[in-house]
């Protein structure tokens, strides 16, 4: 009887894990650059609600938000931030709509510094939505089932991946900030400048020490002062070569 109950519980949890895998893949598919504003904003709001519900790995720097008094605990956790999702969210920081940029920024703030320490930015052609799955979600459920304990089954769904050493280079985010600033300077668009400012602010918040943050802020102010000097000498040149919108957005 106990074994039959365990099998039923395992099958039910497998169904939950399979649905989460599909749902996350679906939401990420809605974030591709060619999607409409409506699809972008609804997917971002859904992802934010999902990640803050407690399904994100427990080592997140933000505690889960309680959705309702009768909300239940998830039977597994997910490692949402991978190179594919990071690329999609970072790209949306340059979206023409302010609320899309804001929502993408809020989700990225849930990521840990290690999530930005990957290699180079993933090219759009490399994005494969079929590989979007909660990390080891069902594998952990199946392994736990072998322990013949429902309590252990629920408790063992946490991911086992170990992060890199804290305070590494944040290369992924640094590369994006550099690209965003270049796009902002080249186009002079206000939405690109705002995206560059948001990514710069995100990078500042993830720096591991006060000294690094101070040096980063000093460099940002010095860059702004240089641009203002250019404007004092030749305003027309400054409009084309030294836009300051991104600097002020980042400082804000």
Secondary structure, 3 states (H helix, E strand, C coil): CHHHHHHHHHHHHHHHHHHHHHHHHHHHHCCCCCCCHHHHHHHHHHHHHHHHHHHECCCCCCCCCCCCCCCCCCCCCECCCCHHHHHHHHHHCCCCCHHHHHHHHHHHCCCCHHHHCCCCCCCHHHCCHHHCCCCCHHHHHHHHHCCCCHHHHHHCCCCCCCCCCCCCCCHHHHHHHHHHHHHHHHHCCHHHHHHHHHHHHHHHHHCCCHHHHHHHHHHHHHHHHHHHHHHHHCHHHHHHHCCCHHHHHHHC
